[in-house]
Amino acid sequence: MKAFLYKYRHAFVLLYAFIYLPWFIWLESRANLPYHVIHVGLDDLIPFSEVFIVPYLLWFVYVAAVFVYLFFQLDKKREFYQYCIFLFTGMTLFLAVSTIYPNGHLLRPASFERHNIFTFAVSILYRADTATNIFPSIHVYNSIAAHVAVTKNQKLGGNVWIRSGSFLLMVSIILATMFLKQHSMLDVIAGTLLGILMEQLVYHTDFSFARARKRKPVGA
């Protein structure tokens, strides 16, 4: 057991759940309080489409599957940590923004024009997830993080089917946030821009100059 725990000691990152979940639950408890309505004209041009509940729910599997895969790639721990930094930084910023700037939208349909298995699933989603704390979209941001992690991994990114499937799933999830009326286009744009910024910081920024400066003797 001691050897097992040492081998997978990088599981300590899961402790982030004890920060994120209580904070998020607290934010959701404020759903009945006044908030800033996020809306742009283009939101009204996007029709509601219940079939997008499929990729929307696949988001949970997608983000978790990449996490689990990288977790067990013991020779690729750097990639695992990069993925965690990507995810947790954006998620923390989302919590901070929603705390300082309470936000939400009024885009959800009052009723469904048709009733099927998809609208039933959407109705459950609406009851479980309030239309508040939406900026920027974590569904969008984490989908970008997952796809970037896939493409950066030699084995996953080297498989054209996996890489293409990951891209299509990412795009489908991003579209789903709007077609299910879960997010305004502003949330999507903000989540996308934040994802692009973090991709540059996590995967393309060389911080060696900071480490070198830290090691430099005083007075040298």
LUMBAPA-989043 format. One line per 8 residues: their letters; for each residue x, y, z of N, C-alpha, C, O. Coordinates in steps of 0.02 Angstrom, whole numbers, plus 50000, padded with zeros to 5 digits. Example, Ala and Ser with C-alpha at 12.3 -4.5 7.8 and 13.67 -1.06 7.14 Angstrom:
% LUMBAPA-989043
as	50660:49716:50390:50615:49775:50390:50660:49835:50390:50712:49834:50423; 50642:49888:50354:50684:49947:50357:50645:50002:50394:50670:50057:50402
END
This chain:
% LUMBAPA-989043
mkaflyky	50041:49940:50000:50000:50000:50000:50043:50063:50000:50028:50112:49965; 50098:50061:50040:50142:50119:50043:50173:50132:49975:50180:50190:49954; 50193:50078:49940:50223:50085:49874:50171:50112:49824:50188:50152:49781; 50109:50089:49831:50055:50112:49786:50043:50187:49795:50037:50224:49747; 50039:50208:49858:50027:50279:49873:50083:50323:49848:50072:50378:49824; 50144:50297:49854:50201:50336:49830:50200:50341:49754:50215:50393:49725; 50182:50286:49721:50181:50283:49648:50131:50332:49620:50143:50364:49568; 50074:50339:49654:50021:50383:49629:50011:50444:49675:49955:50467:49685
rhafvlly	50066:50468:49702:50062:50525:49748:50037:50589:49714:50017:50636:49747; 50039:50590:49647:50014:50649:49612:49938:50655:49617:49908:50702:49591; 49906:50606:49650:49834:50610:49661:49816:50666:49709:49757:50682:49718; 49867:50697:49740:49853:50752:49787:49815:50809:49753:49782:50848:49787; 49820:50814:49687:49785:50868:49652:49709:50863:49661:49674:50913:49654; 49684:50803:49678:49613:50794:49689:49587:50834:49749:49527:50844:49757; 49634:50855:49791:49615:50897:49848:49583:50962:49826:49550:50996:49865; 49594:50980:49763:49564:51042:49737:49488:51039:49741:49455:51091:49745
afiylpwf	49460:50979:49740:49388:50972:49745:49361:51002:49810:49304:51025:49812; 49402:51001:49863:49380:51028:49927:49381:51105:49927:49355:51137:49973; 49409:51133:49875:49406:51206:49865:49349:51223:49818:49307:51266:49832; 49348:51188:49762:49300:51204:49709:49228:51190:49728:49185:51234:49722; 49213:51130:49752:49144:51109:49763:49108:51152:49816:49053:51175:49804; 49138:51163:49876:49103:51206:49925:49092:51277:49898:49040:51307:49910; 49142:51303:49863:49136:51371:49835:49081:51374:49783:49040:51420:49784; 49078:51324:49739:49027:51323:49687:48957:51314:49717:48910:51348:49696
iwlesran	48951:51270:49765:48886:51259:49797:48862:51323:49831:48802:51340:49829; 48908:51359:49862:48890:51423:49894:48866:51473:49842:48817:51509:49853; 48900:51476:49785:48879:51521:49731:48809:51504:49707:48768:51548:49696; 48796:51439:49698:48730:51417:49675:48676:51433:49725:48618:51443:49707; 48693:51435:49789:48644:51451:49841:48621:51523:49837:48571:51542:49868; 48658:51565:49800:48641:51636:49793:48600:51649:49731:48592:51707:49711; 48574:51596:49698:48540:51604:49634:48478:51649:49639:48458:51678:49588; 48449:51655:49698:48389:51697:49706:48405:51769:49719:48360:51811:49725
lpyhvihv	48469:51786:49724:48489:51855:49737:48496:51892:49670:48503:51860:49618; 48495:51959:49671:48503:51998:49609:48569:51982:49575:48620:51972:49607; 48568:51981:49509:48629:51968:49471:48627:52007:49406:48574:52031:49384; 48686:52015:49375:48692:52050:49312:48672:52002:49256:48698:51947:49251; 48626:52024:49213:48602:51983:49158:48651:51989:49099:48665:52044:49076; 48676:51932:49077:48721:51930:49019:48682:51913:48957:48648:51862:48954; 48686:51956:48907:48646:51946:48847:48674:51988:48789:48694:52045:48799; 48674:51959:48730:48688:51996:48669:48635:51978:48618:48602:51926:48624
glddlipf	48626:52020:48567:48574:52009:48517:48579:51942:48482:48528:51913:48465; 48640:51919:48471:48650:51856:48435:48620:51796:48474:48604:51745:48444; 48615:51803:48540:48586:51749:48579:48514:51733:48556:48493:51675:48557; 48478:51784:48536:48408:51775:48516:48402:51742:48447:48348:51718:48429; 48456:51742:48409:48454:51712:48342:48472:51637:48343:48463:51602:48294; 48497:51614:48400:48516:51544:48406:48455:51504:48431:48431:51517:48486; 48431:51456:48392:48372:51418:48412:48388:51368:48467:48445:51346:48474; 48337:51350:48505:48345:51297:48555:48343:51230:48519:48299:51217:48478
sevfivpy	48389:51186:48536:48391:51119:48506:48410:51069:48560:48467:51068:48584; 48362:51028:48579:48371:50983:48636:48420:50926:48623:48447:50897:48670; 48434:50910:48559:48479:50854:48544:48550:50869:48568:48590:50823:48577; 48565:50932:48579:48633:50950:48601:48645:50931:48674:48700:50941:48700; 48594:50903:48706:48604:50878:48774:48654:50821:48774:48688:50809:48824; 48659:50785:48718:48705:50729:48714:48778:50751:48721:48813:50728:48766; 48803:50795:48677:48873:50817:48687:48882:50857:48751:48936:50857:48780; 48829:50892:48773:48835:50931:48835:48851:50885:48894:48894:50900:48935
llwfvyva	48816:50829:48898:48827:50782:48952:48892:50742:48942:48923:50722:48991; 48911:50732:48880:48974:50697:48866:49034:50737:48892:49089:50709:48900; 49025:50801:48903:49078:50843:48931:49107:50814:48995:49167:50814:49005; 49063:50788:49038:49086:50761:49102:49131:50701:49090:49182:50693:49124; 49114:50658:49043:49154:50600:49026:49219:50621:48993:49272:50594:49008; 49214:50668:48948:49271:50692:48909:49327:50720:48953:49384:50698:48950; 49309:50767:48996:49358:50799:49039:49388:50749:49089:49448:50749:49101; 49345:50706:49116:49368:50656:49165:49411:50602:49132:49460:50580:49161
avfvylff	49393:50581:49071:49430:50529:49037:49501:50551:49022:49548:50512:49029; 49510:50613:49000:49577:50639:48987:49617:50642:49052:49676:50626:49053; 49584:50663:49105:49616:50666:49171:49641:50597:49192:49699:50589:49212; 49598:50547:49188:49615:50479:49209:49671:50451:49165:49717:50419:49190; 49666:50462:49100:49717:50436:49054:49786:50464:49072:49834:50427:49078; 49790:50529:49080:49854:50561:49095:49878:50543:49165:49938:50539:49178; 49832:50531:49210:49850:50513:49279:49891:50448:49280:49938:50442:49319; 49872:50401:49238:49906:50336:49239:49965:50332:49190:49997:50280:49184
qldkkref	49979:50387:49155:50039:50390:49114:50096:50415:49157:50113:50474:49155; 50125:50370:49196:50175:50390:49246:50237:50421:49215:50273:50458:49249; 50251:50406:49152:50309:50436:49119:50292:50503:49087:50335:50534:49056; 50229:50525:49095:50207:50588:49066:50176:50633:49120:50126:50666:49108; 50205:50633:49179:50176:50671:49234:50174:50746:49219:50129:50781:49243; 50221:50770:49180:50221:50841:49163:50157:50859:49126:50127:50911:49139; 50136:50816:49080:50074:50828:49043:50014:50827:49090:49967:50866:49083; 50015:50782:49138:49961:50778:49187:49956:50842:49227:49902:50870:49235
yqyciflf	50013:50866:49251:50014:50928:49290:49994:50988:49248:49960:51034:49272; 50015:50989:49186:49995:51044:49141:49920:51046:49132:49889:51099:49132; 49890:50987:49124:49818:50982:49116:49783:51007:49178:49733:51044:49174; 49807:50987:49236:49777:51009:49299:49783:51084:49309:49736:51117:49330; 49842:51111:49293:49852:51183:49299:49804:51220:49253:49774:51270:49272; 49797:51194:49192:49751:51223:49142:49680:51224:49171:49647:51276:49172; 49656:51166:49194:49588:51160:49220:49577:51203:49281:49531:51243:49284; 49620:51194:49331:49608:51224:49396:49615:51300:49395:49581:51335:49433
tgmtlfla	49659:51326:49353:49667:51399:49349:49603:51431:49323:49578:51479:49352; 49577:51404:49268:49516:51432:49239:49456:51424:49285:49415:51469:49291; 49451:51366:49317:49395:51353:49363:49397:51400:49423:49344:51423:49446; 49457:51415:49447:49463:51461:49503:49446:51533:49482:49413:51569:49519; 49468:51552:49423:49450:51618:49397:49375:51625:49388:49346:51677:49403; 49343:51571:49365:49271:51571:49357:49236:51583:49424:49189:51622:49429; 49259:51549:49476:49230:51557:49543:49240:51629:49568:49194:51658:49596; 49300:51655:49557:49314:51723:49580:49270:51775:49544:49243:51820:49575
vstiypng	49263:51767:49478:49222:51813:49439:49149:51810:49463:49117:51862:49472; 49123:51750:49472:49053:51742:49493:49042:51768:49563:48986:51789:49580; 49094:51767:49605:49088:51794:49673:49086:51870:49672:49044:51901:49706; 49130:51900:49633:49134:51973:49630:49080:52002:49585:49054:52057:49598; 49062:51966:49532:49015:51990:49481:48959:51939:49473:48961:51900:49425; 48910:51937:49517:48855:51889:49511:48822:51896:49442:48803:51951:49422; 48815:51841:49407:48790:51845:49338:48744:51787:49321:48743:51736:49355; 48706:51797:49268:48660:51745:49246:48627:51766:49181:48644:51818:49152
hllrpasf	48581:51726:49156:48546:51743:49094:48472:51726:49099:48450:51693:49146; 48435:51748:49049:48362:51737:49046:48345:51704:48979:48294:51721:48948; 48386:51659:48955:48379:51631:48888:48338:51567:48885:48315:51548:48831; 48330:51533:48940:48297:51468:48938:48224:51474:48916:48189:51521:48936; 48201:51427:48874:48130:51429:48853:48083:51417:48912:48099:51378:48956; 48026:51452:48911:47977:51443:48965:47946:51374:48963:47926:51347:49014; 47941:51346:48902:47913:51279:48893:47943:51249:48830:47970:51285:48787; 47938:51184:48823:47963:51150:48764:47908:51140:48712:47852:51122:48729
erhniftf	47925:51152:48649:47876:51144:48595:47860:51071:48582:47807:51055:48555; 47905:51027:48601:47894:50955:48592:47922:50919:48653:47961:50947:48692; 47902:50858:48660:47923:50819:48718:47952:50752:48695:47919:50713:48660; 48014:50740:48714:48048:50678:48696:48101:50664:48749:48107:50700:48799; 48140:50613:48738:48191:50594:48786:48243:50649:48797:48271:50656:48851; 48255:50689:48744:48305:50742:48749:48278:50801:48791:48314:50828:48833; 48216:50821:48779:48188:50876:48818:48179:50855:48891:48185:50896:48936; 48165:50790:48902:48160:50765:48970:48227:50773:49006:48230:50795:49063
avsilyra	48282:50756:48970:48349:50763:48999:48366:50837:49012:48396:50853:49062; 48345:50880:48966:48358:50952:48974:48320:50979:49034:48347:51020:49071; 48258:50956:49044:48219:50980:49101:48252:50961:49167:48251:50999:49215; 48282:50901:49169:48319:50881:49229:48380:50925:49239:48396:50946:49295; 48415:50940:49183:48474:50984:49186:48454:51052:49213:48489:51080:49255; 48399:51080:49188:48377:51146:49209:48361:51147:49284:48375:51196:49318; 48332:51093:49309:48315:51090:49380:48378:51084:49424:48381:51110:49479; 48428:51048:49398:48489:51036:49436:48538:51094:49433:48577:51104:49480
dtatnifp	48537:51131:49378:48587:51184:49366:48551:51250:49354:48513:51256:49306; 48563:51298:49397:48530:51363:49389:48559:51401:49329:48612:51382:49303; 48525:51453:49309:48548:51494:49252:48592:51552:49277:48595:51605:49246; 48626:51541:49332:48671:51591:49360:48742:51564:49361:48754:51505:49350; 48790:51609:49376:48861:51591:49378:48883:51557:49313:48900:51498:49311; 48880:51596:49260:48891:51568:49193:48951:51598:49156:48970:51574:49103; 48981:51650:49185:49034:51687:49149:49102:51680:49183:49108:51695:49242; 49153:51657:49146:49151:51629:49079:49127:51556:49081:49122:51527:49134
sihvynsi	49112:51528:49023:49086:51460:49021:49140:51409:49037:49189:51402:49000; 49130:51372:49092:49178:51320:49110:49170:51260:49063:49219:51224:49051; 49110:51249:49037:49101:51195:48989:49145:51208:48928:49177:51161:48902; 49147:51269:48905:49189:51287:48847:49263:51283:48865:49302:51251:48830; 49281:51314:48920:49351:51317:48941:49380:51248:48952:49434:51233:48927; 49346:51206:48990:49373:51140:49005:49374:51094:48943:49416:51050:48939; 49328:51105:48897:49330:51067:48834:49393:51084:48794:49424:51040:48766; 49410:51147:48793:49471:51169:48759:49532:51138:48794:49578:51114:48762
aahvavtk	49531:51139:48861:49586:51110:48900:49595:51036:48884:49651:51013:48875; 49539:51000:48880:49542:50928:48866:49569:50915:48796:49611:50871:48787; 49545:50953:48747:49568:50943:48678:49642:50960:48671:49679:50924:48637; 49663:51014:48702:49734:51033:48698:49777:50977:48729:49829:50960:48701; 49755:50950:48786:49793:50897:48818:49797:50835:48774:49848:50802:48771; 49743:50821:48738:49743:50764:48691:49793:50775:48635:49832:50730:48619; 49793:50834:48607:49837:50848:48550:49910:50851:48572:49955:50835:48532; 49923:50870:48634:49992:50875:48658:50021:50807:48676:50082:50799:48679
nqklggnv	49978:50758:48688:50001:50692:48706:50022:50655:48642:49985:50651:48594; 50082:50627:48643:50109:50596:48583:50066:50538:48558:50054:50532:48497; 50041:50497:48603:50002:50439:48583:49932:50458:48560:49909:50437:48507; 49898:50499:48599:49830:50520:48581:49831:50568:48522:49792:50560:48475; 49875:50618:48526:49877:50667:48472:49903:50638:48407:49889:50665:48353; 49941:50584:48411:49967:50553:48351:49917:50509:48315:49929:50489:48258; 49861:50495:48347:49808:50456:48315:49758:50503:48284:49723:50539:48320; 49753:50503:48219:49711:50551:48183:49638:50543:48202:49601:50593:48204
wirsgsfl	49616:50482:48217:49546:50471:48235:49530:50500:48304:49478:50531:48314; 49575:50489:48350:49565:50516:48418:49569:50592:48417:49528:50626:48447; 49619:50618:48381:49626:50691:48378:49566:50723:48344:49541:50774:48369; 49543:50695:48289:49485:50722:48254:49421:50715:48296:49380:50761:48298; 49413:50656:48328:49355:50646:48370:49353:50694:48428:49300:50719:48447; 49412:50707:48457:49417:50754:48512:49397:50824:48490:49362:50860:48525; 49420:50843:48432:49404:50910:48405:49329:50917:48393:49299:50967:48411; 49299:50866:48362:49227:50868:48348:49186:50870:48413:49136:50905:48417
lmvsiila	49209:50833:48463:49174:50833:48527:49180:50900:48561:49132:50926:48589; 49239:50930:48558:49250:50996:48588:49203:51047:48555:49169:51085:48590; 49201:51048:48489:49158:51095:48453:49085:51083:48469:49047:51130:48479; 49065:51020:48472:48995:51002:48487:48975:51026:48557:48920:51051:48567; 49020:51019:48604:49006:51041:48673:48999:51117:48675:48955:51143:48709; 49043:51152:48640:49040:51225:48639:48974:51248:48608:48942:51294:48634; 48954:51217:48553:48890:51234:48522:48831:51217:48568:48782:51254:48571; 48838:51161:48604:48784:51139:48648:48769:51191:48702:48711:51200:48721
tmflkqhs	48820:51225:48727:48808:51275:48779:48761:51329:48756:48724:51358:48796; 48761:51344:48691:48718:51396:48663:48651:51369:48640:48599:51400:48652; 48652:51310:48607:48589:51282:48581:48544:51255:48637:48484:51248:48627; 48573:51240:48695:48532:51219:48752:48511:51279:48795:48476:51271:48845; 48534:51338:48775:48520:51400:48812:48547:51397:48883:48517:51421:48931; 48606:51366:48888:48642:51364:48952:48689:51424:48960:48706:51443:49015; 48709:51452:48902:48756:51508:48905:48741:51559:48850:48714:51543:48798; 48760:51620:48865:48758:51673:48815:48821:51667:48772:48870:51636:48793
mldviagt	48819:51696:48713:48878:51694:48670:48936:51730:48704:48994:51714:48690; 48922:51778:48747:48976:51813:48783:49013:51765:48829:49074:51769:48835; 48977:51719:48861:49009:51669:48903:49055:51624:48863:49110:51607:48884; 49031:51606:48803:49069:51562:48759:49133:51597:48734:49187:51567:48734; 49126:51659:48714:49184:51697:48690:49235:51706:48747:49295:51697:48736; 49211:51722:48806:49256:51731:48863:49292:51666:48880:49352:51666:48893; 49255:51610:48880:49285:51545:48894:49336:51525:48842:49388:51496:48858; 49322:51542:48779:49368:51526:48724:49432:51567:48729:49487:51540:48722
llgilmeq	49425:51632:48740:49483:51676:48745:49526:51656:48805:49588:51657:48801; 49494:51639:48861:49531:51618:48920:49568:51553:48906:49625:51543:48928; 49536:51507:48868:49568:51444:48850:49628:51455:48806:49680:51422:48815; 49622:51500:48757:49678:51515:48713:49737:51545:48752:49795:51527:48741; 49721:51591:48798:49773:51622:48839:49808:51570:48882:49870:51570:48887; 49770:51526:48914:49800:51476:48958:49841:51425:48919:49891:51400:48944; 49820:51410:48858:49859:51363:48817:49928:51392:48804:49977:51355:48806; 49932:51456:48792:49997:51488:48782:50038:51489:48846:50098:51475:48844
lvyhtdfs	50007:51505:48902:50043:51509:48965:50068:51440:48988:50124:51434:49012; 50026:51390:48981:50042:51324:49007:50090:51285:48963:50134:51250:48988; 50081:51291:48898:50120:51249:48852:50175:51285:48812:50219:51252:48784; 50173:51351:48811:50220:51386:48767:50262:51439:48802:50305:51470:48771; 50250:51450:48866:50288:51501:48902:50346:51469:48940:50337:51421:48976; 50405:51497:48930:50465:51471:48963:50477:51513:49026:50493:51572:49022; 50469:51481:49084:50479:51516:49147:50548:51505:49177:50560:51519:49235; 50593:51478:49136:50660:51462:49161:50698:51525:49183:50740:51522:49228
fararkrk	50682:51582:49152:50716:51644:49171:50700:51663:49243:50743:51690:49278; 50639:51648:49265:50620:51663:49334:50656:51617:49383:50678:51639:49436; 50663:51554:49364:50699:51507:49407:50773:51526:49412:50804:51521:49465; 50801:51547:49355:50872:51567:49354:50883:51628:49398:50933:51633:49434; 50836:51675:49395:50842:51736:49435:50837:51719:49509:50870:51750:49550; 50795:51671:49525:50786:51651:49595:50849:51619:49623:50865:51628:49681; 50886:51582:49581:50947:51549:49603:51007:51595:49605:51058:51579:49635; 51001:51653:49573:51057:51699:49569:51077:51724:49637:51034:51750:49673
pvga	51139:51719:49658:51161:51741:49725:51150:51815:49735:51154:51854:49689; 51135:51833:49796:51125:51903:49813:51190:51941:49805:51242:51918:49829; 51188:51998:49771:51248:52038:49761:51289:52017:49702:51340:52048:49688; 51267:51965:49665:51306:51941:49608:51298:51989:49549:51327:51978:49496
END
